[in-house]
Amino acid sequence: MQTLTSEFVVDFQAWPALKQLAWNRRGRWIPAEEALAMYERNWRFVDVAALEPSERALIERLKARFGGA
């Protein structure tokens, strides 16, 4: 499964929580930095207990790459 392309683009259709957050978007690719912003802006809607380990790892990678101080 191609989930993160070159560290700059995410296939949001591959991640259940992100897919729910991006329900109104067309296509399947989103800039990685925008994906992190979407998680952060809408975190209250994410069922943290239901996150798969792979999606948690994606979020951590995004935070490490694009997160603030």
PDB file of N, CA, C, O and CB in Angstrom:
ATOM      1  N   MET A   1       0.846  -1.176   0.000  1.00  0.00           N
ATOM      2  CA  MET A   1       0.000   0.000   0.000  1.00  0.00           C
ATOM      3  C   MET A   1       0.894   1.243   0.000  1.00  0.00           C
ATOM      4  O   MET A   1       1.746   1.407   0.872  1.00  0.00           O
ATOM      5  CB  MET A   1      -0.963  -0.004   1.225  1.00  0.00           C
ATOM      6  N   GLN A   2       0.690   2.094  -0.968  1.00  0.00           N
ATOM      7  CA  GLN A   2       1.428   3.358  -1.050  1.00  0.00           C
ATOM      8  C   GLN A   2       0.698   4.364  -0.166  1.00  0.00           C
ATOM      9  O   GLN A   2      -0.431   4.748  -0.473  1.00  0.00           O
ATOM     10  CB  GLN A   2       1.543   3.879  -2.546  1.00  0.00           C
ATOM     11  N   THR A   3       1.321   4.789   0.915  1.00  0.00           N
ATOM     12  CA  THR A   3       0.625   5.652   1.857  1.00  0.00           C
ATOM     13  C   THR A   3       1.235   7.036   1.953  1.00  0.00           C
ATOM     14  O   THR A   3       0.529   8.018   2.181  1.00  0.00           O
ATOM     15  CB  THR A   3       0.611   5.020   3.207  1.00  0.00           C
ATOM     16  N   LEU A   4       2.509   7.114   1.785  1.00  0.00           N
ATOM     17  CA  LEU A   4       3.203   8.386   1.851  1.00  0.00           C
ATOM     18  C   LEU A   4       4.141   8.412   0.662  1.00  0.00           C
ATOM     19  O   LEU A   4       5.039   7.577   0.557  1.00  0.00           O
ATOM     20  CB  LEU A   4       3.972   8.578   3.216  1.00  0.00           C
ATOM     21  N   THR A   5       3.943   9.356  -0.227  1.00  0.00           N
ATOM     22  CA  THR A   5       4.757   9.431  -1.427  1.00  0.00           C
ATOM     23  C   THR A   5       5.791  10.513  -1.256  1.00  0.00           C
ATOM     24  O   THR A   5       5.439  11.682  -1.093  1.00  0.00           O
ATOM     25  CB  THR A   5       3.896   9.693  -2.671  1.00  0.00           C
ATOM     26  N   SER A   6       7.021  10.164  -1.287  1.00  0.00           N
ATOM     27  CA  SER A   6       8.162  11.074  -1.211  1.00  0.00           C
ATOM     28  C   SER A   6       8.125  12.016  -0.016  1.00  0.00           C
ATOM     29  O   SER A   6       8.753  13.074  -0.058  1.00  0.00           O
ATOM     30  CB  SER A   6       8.238  11.878  -2.459  1.00  0.00           C
ATOM     31  N   GLU A   7       7.421  11.670   1.032  1.00  0.00           N
ATOM     32  CA  GLU A   7       7.308  12.465   2.244  1.00  0.00           C
ATOM     33  C   GLU A   7       6.461  13.717   2.083  1.00  0.00           C
ATOM     34  O   GLU A   7       6.302  14.455   3.054  1.00  0.00           O
ATOM     35  CB  GLU A   7       8.659  12.849   2.710  1.00  0.00           C
ATOM     36  N   PHE A   8       5.920  13.988   0.930  1.00  0.00           N
ATOM     37  CA  PHE A   8       5.204  15.236   0.717  1.00  0.00           C
ATOM     38  C   PHE A   8       3.734  15.060   0.347  1.00  0.00           C
ATOM     39  O   PHE A   8       2.973  16.027   0.371  1.00  0.00           O
ATOM     40  CB  PHE A   8       5.881  16.010  -0.347  1.00  0.00           C
ATOM     41  N   VAL A   9       3.328  13.843   0.008  1.00  0.00           N
ATOM     42  CA  VAL A   9       1.950  13.597  -0.400  1.00  0.00           C
ATOM     43  C   VAL A   9       1.430  12.346   0.315  1.00  0.00           C
ATOM     44  O   VAL A   9       2.137  11.344   0.427  1.00  0.00           O
ATOM     45  CB  VAL A   9       1.848  13.436  -1.948  1.00  0.00           C
ATOM     46  N   VAL A  10       0.190  12.420   0.794  1.00  0.00           N
ATOM     47  CA  VAL A  10      -0.433  11.296   1.496  1.00  0.00           C
ATOM     48  C   VAL A  10      -1.679  10.859   0.729  1.00  0.00           C
ATOM     49  O   VAL A  10      -2.464  11.689   0.270  1.00  0.00           O
ATOM     50  CB  VAL A  10      -0.795  11.683   2.965  1.00  0.00           C
ATOM     51  N   ASP A  11      -1.844   9.568   0.602  1.00  0.00           N
ATOM     52  CA  ASP A  11      -3.058   8.994   0.035  1.00  0.00           C
ATOM     53  C   ASP A  11      -4.066   8.918   1.178  1.00  0.00           C
ATOM     54  O   ASP A  11      -4.074   7.947   1.934  1.00  0.00           O
ATOM     55  CB  ASP A  11      -2.795   7.567  -0.622  1.00  0.00           C
ATOM     56  N   PHE A  12      -4.914   9.935   1.309  1.00  0.00           N
ATOM     57  CA  PHE A  12      -5.796   9.982   2.472  1.00  0.00           C
ATOM     58  C   PHE A  12      -6.870   8.903   2.440  1.00  0.00           C
ATOM     59  O   PHE A  12      -7.485   8.621   3.469  1.00  0.00           O
ATOM     60  CB  PHE A  12      -6.447  11.336   2.566  1.00  0.00           C
ATOM     61  N   GLN A  13      -7.107   8.298   1.291  1.00  0.00           N
ATOM     62  CA  GLN A  13      -8.077   7.205   1.209  1.00  0.00           C
ATOM     63  C   GLN A  13      -7.568   5.942   1.930  1.00  0.00           C
ATOM     64  O   GLN A  13      -8.351   5.047   2.248  1.00  0.00           O
ATOM     65  CB  GLN A  13      -8.384   6.884  -0.265  1.00  0.00           C
ATOM     66  N   ALA A  14      -6.269   5.881   2.180  1.00  0.00           N
ATOM     67  CA  ALA A  14      -5.673   4.700   2.804  1.00  0.00           C
ATOM     68  C   ALA A  14      -5.748   4.722   4.334  1.00  0.00           C
ATOM     69  O   ALA A  14      -5.445   3.719   4.980  1.00  0.00           O
ATOM     70  CB  ALA A  14      -4.232   4.576   2.375  1.00  0.00           C
ATOM     71  N   TRP A  15      -6.144   5.844   4.912  1.00  0.00           N
ATOM     72  CA  TRP A  15      -6.137   6.007   6.364  1.00  0.00           C
ATOM     73  C   TRP A  15      -7.558   6.280   6.846  1.00  0.00           C
ATOM     74  O   TRP A  15      -8.121   7.323   6.514  1.00  0.00           O
ATOM     75  CB  TRP A  15      -5.181   7.157   6.793  1.00  0.00           C
ATOM     76  N   PRO A  16      -8.149   5.377   7.614  1.00  0.00           N
ATOM     77  CA  PRO A  16      -9.559   5.514   8.009  1.00  0.00           C
ATOM     78  C   PRO A  16      -9.913   6.841   8.697  1.00  0.00           C
ATOM     79  O   PRO A  16     -10.898   7.476   8.321  1.00  0.00           O
ATOM     80  CB  PRO A  16      -9.918   4.391   8.923  1.00  0.00           C
ATOM     81  N   ALA A  17      -9.148   7.262   9.674  1.00  0.00           N
ATOM     82  CA  ALA A  17      -9.476   8.510  10.382  1.00  0.00           C
ATOM     83  C   ALA A  17      -9.305   9.714   9.462  1.00  0.00           C
ATOM     84  O   ALA A  17     -10.153  10.606   9.440  1.00  0.00           O
ATOM     85  CB  ALA A  17      -8.588   8.672  11.636  1.00  0.00           C
ATOM     86  N   LEU A  18      -8.223   9.742   8.711  1.00  0.00           N
ATOM     87  CA  LEU A  18      -7.989  10.863   7.797  1.00  0.00           C
ATOM     88  C   LEU A  18      -9.053  10.888   6.704  1.00  0.00           C
ATOM     89  O   LEU A  18      -9.501  11.957   6.288  1.00  0.00           O
ATOM     90  CB  LEU A  18      -6.581  10.770   7.170  1.00  0.00           C
ATOM     91  N   LYS A  19      -9.444   9.730   6.254  1.00  0.00           N
ATOM     92  CA  LYS A  19     -10.494   9.652   5.231  1.00  0.00           C
ATOM     93  C   LYS A  19     -11.794  10.262   5.750  1.00  0.00           C
ATOM     94  O   LYS A  19     -12.482  10.968   5.013  1.00  0.00           O
ATOM     95  CB  LYS A  19     -10.728   8.185   4.802  1.00  0.00           C
ATOM     96  N   GLN A  20     -12.132   9.999   7.001  1.00  0.00           N
ATOM     97  CA  GLN A  20     -13.333  10.596   7.585  1.00  0.00           C
ATOM     98  C   GLN A  20     -13.197  12.109   7.698  1.00  0.00           C
ATOM     99  O   GLN A  20     -14.158  12.838   7.454  1.00  0.00           O
ATOM    100  CB  GLN A  20     -13.613   9.992   8.962  1.00  0.00           C
ATOM    101  N   LEU A  21     -12.021  12.581   8.063  1.00  0.00           N
ATOM    102  CA  LEU A  21     -11.805  14.023   8.186  1.00  0.00           C
ATOM    103  C   LEU A  21     -11.866  14.715   6.835  1.00  0.00           C
ATOM    104  O   LEU A  21     -12.267  15.875   6.740  1.00  0.00           O
ATOM    105  CB  LEU A  21     -10.465  14.303   8.850  1.00  0.00           C
ATOM    106  N   ALA A  22     -11.470  14.006   5.800  1.00  0.00           N
ATOM    107  CA  ALA A  22     -11.408  14.581   4.453  1.00  0.00           C
ATOM    108  C   ALA A  22     -12.596  14.122   3.602  1.00  0.00           C
ATOM    109  O   ALA A  22     -12.479  14.010   2.382  1.00  0.00           O
ATOM    110  CB  ALA A  22     -10.085  14.193   3.767  1.00  0.00           C
ATOM    111  N   TRP A  23     -13.719  13.862   4.235  1.00  0.00           N
ATOM    112  CA  TRP A  23     -14.889  13.306   3.560  1.00  0.00           C
ATOM    113  C   TRP A  23     -15.358  14.141   2.364  1.00  0.00           C
ATOM    114  O   TRP A  23     -15.954  13.602   1.431  1.00  0.00           O
ATOM    115  CB  TRP A  23     -16.015  13.169   4.545  1.00  0.00           C
ATOM    116  N   ASN A  24     -15.098  15.431   2.384  1.00  0.00           N
ATOM    117  CA  ASN A  24     -15.611  16.297   1.322  1.00  0.00           C
ATOM    118  C   ASN A  24     -14.587  16.591   0.228  1.00  0.00           C
ATOM    119  O   ASN A  24     -14.830  17.441  -0.629  1.00  0.00           O
ATOM    120  CB  ASN A  24     -16.088  17.590   1.916  1.00  0.00           C
ATOM    121  N   ARG A  25     -13.466  15.912   0.245  1.00  0.00           N
ATOM    122  CA  ARG A  25     -12.427  16.140  -0.763  1.00  0.00           C
ATOM    123  C   ARG A  25     -12.570  15.173  -1.923  1.00  0.00           C
ATOM    124  O   ARG A  25     -13.035  14.044  -1.762  1.00  0.00           O
ATOM    125  CB  ARG A  25     -11.038  16.006  -0.142  1.00  0.00           C
ATOM    126  N   ARG A  26     -12.169  15.631  -3.072  1.00  0.00           N
ATOM    127  CA  ARG A  26     -12.137  14.775  -4.262  1.00  0.00           C
ATOM    128  C   ARG A  26     -10.748  14.184  -4.416  1.00  0.00           C
ATOM    129  O   ARG A  26      -9.794  14.650  -3.792  1.00  0.00           O
ATOM    130  CB  ARG A  26     -12.536  15.568  -5.537  1.00  0.00           C
ATOM    131  N   GLY A  27     -10.637  13.181  -5.229  1.00  0.00           N
ATOM    132  CA  GLY A  27      -9.347  12.559  -5.466  1.00  0.00           C
ATOM    133  C   GLY A  27      -8.917  11.719  -4.288  1.00  0.00           C
ATOM    134  O   GLY A  27      -9.745  11.239  -3.514  1.00  0.00           O
ATOM    135  N   ARG A  28      -7.624  11.548  -4.159  1.00  0.00           N
ATOM    136  CA  ARG A  28      -7.134  10.735  -3.047  1.00  0.00           C
ATOM    137  C   ARG A  28      -5.821  11.226  -2.466  1.00  0.00           C
ATOM    138  O   ARG A  28      -5.355  10.677  -1.468  1.00  0.00           O
ATOM    139  CB  ARG A  28      -6.971   9.322  -3.491  1.00  0.00           C
ATOM    140  N   TRP A  29      -5.219  12.231  -3.050  1.00  0.00           N
ATOM    141  CA  TRP A  29      -3.918  12.701  -2.591  1.00  0.00           C
ATOM    142  C   TRP A  29      -4.059  14.061  -1.911  1.00  0.00           C
ATOM    143  O   TRP A  29      -4.829  14.918  -2.346  1.00  0.00           O
ATOM    144  CB  TRP A  29      -2.924  12.786  -3.767  1.00  0.00           C
ATOM    145  N   ILE A  30      -3.304  14.234  -0.844  1.00  0.00           N
ATOM    146  CA  ILE A  30      -3.322  15.478  -0.088  1.00  0.00           C
ATOM    147  C   ILE A  30      -1.881  15.799   0.308  1.00  0.00           C
ATOM    148  O   ILE A  30      -1.132  14.892   0.671  1.00  0.00           O
ATOM    149  CB  ILE A  30      -4.259  15.372   1.175  1.00  0.00           C
ATOM    150  N   PRO A  31      -1.481  17.056   0.247  1.00  0.00           N
ATOM    151  CA  PRO A  31      -0.125  17.388   0.707  1.00  0.00           C
ATOM    152  C   PRO A  31       0.052  16.937   2.158  1.00  0.00           C
ATOM    153  O   PRO A  31      -0.841  17.127   2.983  1.00  0.00           O
ATOM    154  CB  PRO A  31       0.149  18.920   0.574  1.00  0.00           C
ATOM    155  N   ALA A  32       1.185  16.350   2.459  1.00  0.00           N
ATOM    156  CA  ALA A  32       1.437  15.784   3.786  1.00  0.00           C
ATOM    157  C   ALA A  32       1.292  16.827   4.889  1.00  0.00           C
ATOM    158  O   ALA A  32       0.738  16.533   5.948  1.00  0.00           O
ATOM    159  CB  ALA A  32       2.828  15.173   3.839  1.00  0.00           C
ATOM    160  N   GLU A  33       1.777  18.023   4.658  1.00  0.00           N
ATOM    161  CA  GLU A  33       1.669  19.078   5.667  1.00  0.00           C
ATOM    162  C   GLU A  33       0.196  19.444   5.911  1.00  0.00           C
ATOM    163  O   GLU A  33      -0.195  19.742   7.039  1.00  0.00           O
ATOM    164  CB  GLU A  33       2.468  20.331   5.225  1.00  0.00           C
ATOM    165  N   GLU A  34      -0.591  19.418   4.875  1.00  0.00           N
ATOM    166  CA  GLU A  34      -2.028  19.682   4.999  1.00  0.00           C
ATOM    167  C   GLU A  34      -2.730  18.544   5.742  1.00  0.00           C
ATOM    168  O   GLU A  34      -3.677  18.780   6.493  1.00  0.00           O
ATOM    169  CB  GLU A  34      -2.662  19.874   3.606  1.00  0.00           C
ATOM    170  N   ALA A  35      -2.268  17.321   5.534  1.00  0.00           N
ATOM    171  CA  ALA A  35      -2.833  16.180   6.256  1.00  0.00           C
ATOM    172  C   ALA A  35      -2.614  16.346   7.754  1.00  0.00           C
ATOM    173  O   ALA A  35      -3.526  16.112   8.548  1.00  0.00           O
ATOM    174  CB  ALA A  35      -2.205  14.857   5.765  1.00  0.00           C
ATOM    175  N   LEU A  36      -1.412  16.749   8.139  1.00  0.00           N
ATOM    176  CA  LEU A  36      -1.135  16.985   9.562  1.00  0.00           C
ATOM    177  C   LEU A  36      -2.036  18.085  10.096  1.00  0.00           C
ATOM    178  O   LEU A  36      -2.606  17.949  11.178  1.00  0.00           O
ATOM    179  CB  LEU A  36       0.348  17.358   9.779  1.00  0.00           C
ATOM    180  N   ALA A  37      -2.169  19.167   9.353  1.00  0.00           N
ATOM    181  CA  ALA A  37      -3.033  20.269   9.788  1.00  0.00           C
ATOM    182  C   ALA A  37      -4.474  19.799   9.948  1.00  0.00           C
ATOM    183  O   ALA A  37      -5.174  20.232  10.864  1.00  0.00           O
ATOM    184  CB  ALA A  37      -2.966  21.434   8.786  1.00  0.00           C
ATOM    185  N   MET A  38      -4.916  18.918   9.061  1.00  0.00           N
ATOM    186  CA  MET A  38      -6.278  18.397   9.138  1.00  0.00           C
ATOM    187  C   MET A  38      -6.460  17.557  10.405  1.00  0.00           C
ATOM    188  O   MET A  38      -7.466  17.688  11.103  1.00  0.00           O
ATOM    189  CB  MET A  38      -6.606  17.559   7.886  1.00  0.00           C
ATOM    190  N   TYR A  39      -5.479  16.693  10.695  1.00  0.00           N
ATOM    191  CA  TYR A  39      -5.537  15.924  11.951  1.00  0.00           C
ATOM    192  C   TYR A  39      -5.587  16.877  13.137  1.00  0.00           C
ATOM    193  O   TYR A  39      -6.432  16.719  14.018  1.00  0.00           O
ATOM    194  CB  TYR A  39      -4.315  14.969  12.078  1.00  0.00           C
ATOM    195  N   GLU A  40      -4.708  17.848  13.175  1.00  0.00           N
ATOM    196  CA  GLU A  40      -4.611  18.746  14.329  1.00  0.00           C
ATOM    197  C   GLU A  40      -5.883  19.580  14.506  1.00  0.00           C
ATOM    198  O   GLU A  40      -6.385  19.724  15.621  1.00  0.00           O
ATOM    199  CB  GLU A  40      -3.401  19.671  14.176  1.00  0.00           C
ATOM    200  N   ARG A  41      -6.394  20.120  13.418  1.00  0.00           N
ATOM    201  CA  ARG A  41      -7.589  20.965  13.468  1.00  0.00           C
ATOM    202  C   ARG A  41      -8.824  20.195  13.917  1.00  0.00           C
ATOM    203  O   ARG A  41      -9.703  20.744  14.581  1.00  0.00           O
ATOM    204  CB  ARG A  41      -7.843  21.586  12.109  1.00  0.00           C
ATOM    205  N   ASN A  42      -8.882  18.934  13.554  1.00  0.00           N
ATOM    206  CA  ASN A  42     -10.084  18.133  13.792  1.00  0.00           C
ATOM    207  C   ASN A  42      -9.862  16.993  14.780  1.00  0.00           C
ATOM    208  O   ASN A  42     -10.631  16.032  14.793  1.00  0.00           O
ATOM    209  CB  ASN A  42     -10.584  17.570  12.490  1.00  0.00           C
ATOM    210  N   TRP A  43      -8.837  17.085  15.596  1.00  0.00           N
ATOM    211  CA  TRP A  43      -8.477  15.991  16.499  1.00  0.00           C
ATOM    212  C   TRP A  43      -9.643  15.556  17.376  1.00  0.00           C
ATOM    213  O   TRP A  43      -9.753  14.379  17.720  1.00  0.00           O
ATOM    214  CB  TRP A  43      -7.311  16.403  17.373  1.00  0.00           C
ATOM    215  N   ARG A  44     -10.505  16.482  17.736  1.00  0.00           N
ATOM    216  CA  ARG A  44     -11.645  16.144  18.609  1.00  0.00           C
ATOM    217  C   ARG A  44     -12.609  15.150  17.954  1.00  0.00           C
ATOM    218  O   ARG A  44     -13.407  14.513  18.643  1.00  0.00           O
ATOM    219  CB  ARG A  44     -12.405  17.415  18.987  1.00  0.00           C
ATOM    220  N   PHE A  45     -12.536  15.018  16.628  1.00  0.00           N
ATOM    221  CA  PHE A  45     -13.403  14.089  15.912  1.00  0.00           C
ATOM    222  C   PHE A  45     -12.747  12.724  15.672  1.00  0.00           C
ATOM    223  O   PHE A  45     -13.396  11.810  15.164  1.00  0.00           O
ATOM    224  CB  PHE A  45     -13.810  14.695  14.590  1.00  0.00           C
ATOM    225  N   VAL A  46     -11.483  12.582  16.029  1.00  0.00           N
ATOM    226  CA  VAL A  46     -10.748  11.339  15.807  1.00  0.00           C
ATOM    227  C   VAL A  46     -10.981  10.400  16.985  1.00  0.00           C
ATOM    228  O   VAL A  46     -10.789  10.784  18.139  1.00  0.00           O
ATOM    229  CB  VAL A  46      -9.230  11.615  15.615  1.00  0.00           C
ATOM    230  N   ASP A  47     -11.390   9.184  16.696  1.00  0.00           N
ATOM    231  CA  ASP A  47     -11.538   8.157  17.725  1.00  0.00           C
ATOM    232  C   ASP A  47     -10.155   7.569  17.976  1.00  0.00           C
ATOM    233  O   ASP A  47      -9.739   6.622  17.309  1.00  0.00           O
ATOM    234  CB  ASP A  47     -12.572   7.040  17.295  1.00  0.00           C
ATOM    235  N   VAL A  48      -9.457   8.138  18.938  1.00  0.00           N
ATOM    236  CA  VAL A  48      -8.071   7.767  19.208  1.00  0.00           C
ATOM    237  C   VAL A  48      -7.948   6.279  19.547  1.00  0.00           C
ATOM    238  O   VAL A  48      -6.982   5.628  19.148  1.00  0.00           O
ATOM    239  CB  VAL A  48      -7.510   8.615  20.353  1.00  0.00           C
ATOM    240  N   ALA A  49      -8.904   5.753  20.266  1.00  0.00           N
ATOM    241  CA  ALA A  49      -8.862   4.340  20.650  1.00  0.00           C
ATOM    242  C   ALA A  49      -8.969   3.420  19.434  1.00  0.00           C
ATOM    243  O   ALA A  49      -8.495   2.284  19.475  1.00  0.00           O
ATOM    244  CB  ALA A  49      -9.987   4.028  21.637  1.00  0.00           C
ATOM    245  N   ALA A  50      -9.581   3.897  18.364  1.00  0.00           N
ATOM    246  CA  ALA A  50      -9.776   3.068  17.170  1.00  0.00           C
ATOM    247  C   ALA A  50      -8.666   3.242  16.135  1.00  0.00           C
ATOM    248  O   ALA A  50      -8.659   2.541  15.122  1.00  0.00           O
ATOM    249  CB  ALA A  50     -11.108   3.394  16.535  1.00  0.00           C
ATOM    250  N   LEU A  51      -7.731   4.159  16.369  1.00  0.00           N
ATOM    251  CA  LEU A  51      -6.640   4.364  15.403  1.00  0.00           C
ATOM    252  C   LEU A  51      -5.795   3.104  15.283  1.00  0.00           C
ATOM    253  O   LEU A  51      -5.395   2.512  16.286  1.00  0.00           O
ATOM    254  CB  LEU A  51      -5.754   5.560  15.822  1.00  0.00           C
ATOM    255  N   GLU A  52      -5.533   2.710  14.071  1.00  0.00           N
ATOM    256  CA  GLU A  52      -4.644   1.571  13.841  1.00  0.00           C
ATOM    257  C   GLU A  52      -3.211   2.013  14.107  1.00  0.00           C
ATOM    258  O   GLU A  52      -2.881   3.185  13.920  1.00  0.00           O
ATOM    259  CB  GLU A  52      -4.797   1.014  12.384  1.00  0.00           C
ATOM    260  N   PRO A  53      -2.358   1.092  14.541  1.00  0.00           N
ATOM    261  CA  PRO A  53      -0.959   1.442  14.804  1.00  0.00           C
ATOM    262  C   PRO A  53      -0.281   2.104  13.600  1.00  0.00           C
ATOM    263  O   PRO A  53       0.538   3.007  13.771  1.00  0.00           O
ATOM    264  CB  PRO A  53      -0.184   0.198  15.204  1.00  0.00           C
ATOM    265  N   SER A  54      -0.614   1.667  12.402  1.00  0.00           N
ATOM    266  CA  SER A  54       0.018   2.244  11.214  1.00  0.00           C
ATOM    267  C   SER A  54      -0.399   3.708  11.023  1.00  0.00           C
ATOM    268  O   SER A  54       0.407   4.530  10.585  1.00  0.00           O
ATOM    269  CB  SER A  54      -0.347   1.421   9.963  1.00  0.00           C
ATOM    270  N   GLU A  55      -1.650   4.032  11.349  1.00  0.00           N
ATOM    271  CA  GLU A  55      -2.085   5.428  11.217  1.00  0.00           C
ATOM    272  C   GLU A  55      -1.477   6.279  12.324  1.00  0.00           C
ATOM    273  O   GLU A  55      -1.138   7.441  12.100  1.00  0.00           O
ATOM    274  CB  GLU A  55      -3.627   5.527  11.253  1.00  0.00           C
ATOM    275  N   ARG A  56      -1.339   5.712  13.509  1.00  0.00           N
ATOM    276  CA  ARG A  56      -0.637   6.430  14.592  1.00  0.00           C
ATOM    277  C   ARG A  56       0.801   6.743  14.159  1.00  0.00           C
ATOM    278  O   ARG A  56       1.312   7.837  14.398  1.00  0.00           O
ATOM    279  CB  ARG A  56      -0.637   5.584  15.915  1.00  0.00           C
ATOM    280  N   ALA A  57       1.436   5.764  13.523  1.00  0.00           N
ATOM    281  CA  ALA A  57       2.816   5.958  13.054  1.00  0.00           C
ATOM    282  C   ALA A  57       2.874   7.040  11.974  1.00  0.00           C
ATOM    283  O   ALA A  57       3.814   7.834  11.941  1.00  0.00           O
ATOM    284  CB  ALA A  57       3.394   4.632  12.509  1.00  0.00           C
ATOM    285  N   LEU A  58       1.875   7.071  11.095  1.00  0.00           N
ATOM    286  CA  LEU A  58       1.809   8.125  10.082  1.00  0.00           C
ATOM    287  C   LEU A  58       1.736   9.490  10.752  1.00  0.00           C
ATOM    288  O   LEU A  58       2.468  10.406  10.376  1.00  0.00           O
ATOM    289  CB  LEU A  58       0.594   7.916   9.153  1.00  0.00           C
ATOM    290  N   ILE A  59       0.868   9.631  11.731  1.00  0.00           N
ATOM    291  CA  ILE A  59       0.718  10.906  12.426  1.00  0.00           C
ATOM    292  C   ILE A  59       2.032  11.311  13.084  1.00  0.00           C
ATOM    293  O   ILE A  59       2.420  12.478  13.030  1.00  0.00           O
ATOM    294  CB  ILE A  59      -0.402  10.822  13.476  1.00  0.00           C
ATOM    295  N   GLU A  60       2.710  10.363  13.699  1.00  0.00           N
ATOM    296  CA  GLU A  60       4.001  10.667  14.333  1.00  0.00           C
ATOM    297  C   GLU A  60       5.035  11.104  13.293  1.00  0.00           C
ATOM    298  O   GLU A  60       5.807  12.031  13.538  1.00  0.00           O
ATOM    299  CB  GLU A  60       4.521   9.438  15.109  1.00  0.00           C
ATOM    300  N   ARG A  61       5.051  10.441  12.135  1.00  0.00           N
ATOM    301  CA  ARG A  61       5.988  10.841  11.073  1.00  0.00           C
ATOM    302  C   ARG A  61       5.666  12.247  10.570  1.00  0.00           C
ATOM    303  O   ARG A  61       6.570  13.050  10.337  1.00  0.00           O
ATOM    304  CB  ARG A  61       5.941   9.834   9.899  1.00  0.00           C
ATOM    305  N   LEU A  62       4.390  12.539  10.404  1.00  0.00           N
ATOM    306  CA  LEU A  62       3.988  13.866   9.960  1.00  0.00           C
ATOM    307  C   LEU A  62       4.369  14.921  10.981  1.00  0.00           C
ATOM    308  O   LEU A  62       4.846  15.997  10.621  1.00  0.00           O
ATOM    309  CB  LEU A  62       2.490  13.909   9.697  1.00  0.00           C
ATOM    310  N   LYS A  63       4.159  14.617  12.258  1.00  0.00           N
ATOM    311  CA  LYS A  63       4.527  15.560  13.321  1.00  0.00           C
ATOM    312  C   LYS A  63       6.035  15.796  13.335  1.00  0.00           C
ATOM    313  O   LYS A  63       6.490  16.930  13.489  1.00  0.00           O
ATOM    314  CB  LYS A  63       4.060  15.038  14.695  1.00  0.00           C
ATOM    315  N   ALA A  64       6.802  14.731  13.176  1.00  0.00           N
ATOM    316  CA  ALA A  64       8.259  14.873  13.184  1.00  0.00           C
ATOM    317  C   ALA A  64       8.732  15.706  12.001  1.00  0.00           C
ATOM    318  O   ALA A  64       9.685  16.476  12.120  1.00  0.00           O
ATOM    319  CB  ALA A  64       8.932  13.497  13.160  1.00  0.00           C
ATOM    320  N   ARG A  65       8.071  15.554  10.865  1.00  0.00           N
ATOM    321  CA  ARG A  65       8.502  16.263   9.647  1.00  0.00           C
ATOM    322  C   ARG A  65       7.986  17.695   9.593  1.00  0.00           C
ATOM    323  O   ARG A  65       8.724  18.604   9.213  1.00  0.00           O
ATOM    324  CB  ARG A  65       8.030  15.512   8.412  1.00  0.00           C
ATOM    325  N   PHE A  66       6.728  17.905   9.970  1.00  0.00           N
ATOM    326  CA  PHE A  66       6.084  19.201   9.757  1.00  0.00           C
ATOM    327  C   PHE A  66       5.624  19.887  11.031  1.00  0.00           C
ATOM    328  O   PHE A  66       5.187  21.037  10.990  1.00  0.00           O
ATOM    329  CB  PHE A  66       4.920  19.030   8.856  1.00  0.00           C
ATOM    330  N   GLY A  67       5.716  19.198  12.165  1.00  0.00           N
ATOM    331  CA  GLY A  67       5.226  19.771  13.415  1.00  0.00           C
ATOM    332  C   GLY A  67       6.072  20.941  13.891  1.00  0.00           C
ATOM    333  O   GLY A  67       7.206  21.133  13.453  1.00  0.00           O
ATOM    334  N   GLY A  68       5.498  21.705  14.788  1.00  0.00           N
ATOM    335  CA  GLY A  68       6.206  22.853  15.351  1.00  0.00           C
ATOM    336  C   GLY A  68       7.297  22.413  16.318  1.00  0.00           C
ATOM    337  O   GLY A  68       7.565  21.224  16.487  1.00  0.00           O
ATOM    338  N   ALA A  69       7.898  23.373  16.925  1.00  0.00           N
ATOM    339  CA  ALA A  69       9.009  23.167  17.857  1.00  0.00           C
ATOM    340  C   ALA A  69       8.717  22.024  18.749  1.00  0.00           C
ATOM    341  O   ALA A  69       9.531  21.688  19.609  1.00  0.00           O
ATOM    342  CB  ALA A  69       9.285  24.404  18.680  1.00  0.00           C
TER     343      ALA A  69
END
